[in-house]
Amino acid sequence: MTKNYLMTPGPTPVPEEIRIEMSKPIIHHRTKEYQAIFKEVTDGLKKIFKTSGDVFTFTSSGTGAMEASVVNVCSPGDKIVVVRGGKFGERFGEIAKAYGIEVIALDIPWGSAPCPADIEGILKKNPDVKGVYTTLCETSTATVYDIKAIGEIVRKTQALYVVDVISGLGADNFENDNWGVDIAVCGSQKGLMIPPGLAFCSVSEKAWKAVEASKCPKFYFNFKKYKKSMLDTDTPFTSAITLVIGLKKALDVINKKGVDNVIAEHAKQAEAFRQAMKALGLTIFSKSPSNAVTAVNAPQGIDADAIIKTCKTEFGVTFAGGQETLKGKIFRAAHMGGIDREHTIESIKAVEAALAKLGYKFSAGSGVAAAAKIMG
Ligand SMILES: *Cc1c(COP(=O)(O)O)cnc(C)c1O
């Protein structure tokens, strides 16, 4: 049987040592034993987020944390700024609208990063904005945003700074506290190397003031409930025990290496993958490419979905396609979490083989050679 290489930007491969942890017998969550694990996980997450503030763990996919970051600080009728340069930026706007919150959209072309001065302009014109909602890595376009530079602007205002780091955390640089982020939202199935099912929110002091004033309806994702339970290193509802145990192992792995070293490894893989594609004569979709994921333009006359299908059925390599207007135009390869050198090389081999099969002309082996030169 062909070995399978999961190269999608979520879920990502779960390393064996983490899968083994999660196969152990279940324990009860209202116990000292579990609370010790949960404390370690919470402390481990703070290291990766680079925050000394609160980090809460929810049982949901990443979108649950996105919703929490809206309903806990906003009230119906509030205004928020949303950077819309792809599917996930758009999602913040959809959530806000569902709760009667007005969205001031900064629409940017897919594949480009927002210009911080544009956000400054919007905030000057709208001093009553409740929050600026944006994304570290916009996964749908494989684009990293300058979260630090935007933070310099937002921190000088009364607006909160909310960043979706679901795919970027652990692959692109991120410093929650130093960059003035008030709420960062994350999920488990991307850079954190565990299956889908957990979501996280960091919450700053500035954000807590807004939590007190917020009038949006909420029950399950109420930050105050999580804060109260955290006093006893506990969760208000049944914890996703097995996933948290897996996460403890994953965080051990990341923090033992050091998150900056992990980011450097993924940066190298991402660069190797991009250089490989260029060596094959292909181009990169994003103007500001992320380390977490790469979007590659299919060559003229070849459908990106045909490349994806051939890689999957014949070589066991699973890439993601483009969404909406990008469907059939790009394929996306992740470099985050458990994706390693072997995945990177094998996936490049599959792209070469698929392209050859689809009649595209290039110098065989040049992609793998370019990547190997960078990764060693
Ligand atoms: C994957 C992803 C999400 C959505 O997460 P779900 O776990 O599918 O709810 C949101 N934002 C970004 C940037 C993502 O990459």
The ligand as a MOL file (V3000), in Angstrom:
LIG
                    3D

  0  0  0     0  0            999 V3000
M  V30 BEGIN CTAB
M  V30 COUNTS 15 15 0 0 0
M  V30 BEGIN ATOM
M  V30 1 C -8.7520 26.2580 9.4870 0
M  V30 2 C -8.9630 27.6810 9.7280 0
M  V30 3 C -10.1260 28.1680 10.3360 0
M  V30 4 C -11.3220 27.3140 10.6300 0
M  V30 5 O -11.1460 26.4090 11.5740 0
M  V30 6 P -12.1740 25.2160 11.7960 0
M  V30 7 O -11.3810 24.3770 12.7230 0
M  V30 8 O -12.4440 24.5670 10.4770 0
M  V30 9 O -13.3870 25.7710 12.4120 0
M  V30 10 C -10.2250 29.5120 10.5970 0
M  V30 11 N -9.2430 30.3540 10.2740 0
M  V30 12 C -8.1260 29.9380 9.6820 0
M  V30 13 C -7.0660 30.9320 9.3410 0
M  V30 14 C -7.9390 28.5920 9.3920 0
M  V30 15 O -6.8240 28.1810 8.7900 0
M  V30 END ATOM
M  V30 BEGIN BOND
M  V30 1 1 1 2
M  V30 2 1 2 3
M  V30 3 2 2 14
M  V30 4 1 3 4
M  V30 5 2 3 10
M  V30 6 1 4 5
M  V30 7 1 5 6
M  V30 8 2 6 7
M  V30 9 1 6 8
M  V30 10 1 6 9
M  V30 11 1 10 11
M  V30 12 2 11 12
M  V30 13 1 12 13
M  V30 14 1 12 14
M  V30 15 1 14 15
M  V30 END BOND
M  V30 END CTAB
M  END
